[in-house]
């Protein structure tokens, strides 16, 4: 199943209504979904680098989130901050895992 958010209106809704959790390299926006499954979108600003750099980071984030036990009935937007493109895969994985754990502790 495809768990990606694709439409700009979906991203805008989550930015406006979602809860926010920050770490040094990422911001996670979370909002409750009307559907049974989760959806996740990735936001990588042009400040981070050229297209190939941003796409590489998004591919890595997609792979990392596939491996995480993500809660159903939520929609997520994972926004990358400057500096996240320089992290190796393991560090990136630990940062994303820590971000989701930080959100779970708040709830």
Order of alpha helices (4+ residues) and beta strands (2+ residues): alpha-beta-beta-beta-alpha-beta-alpha
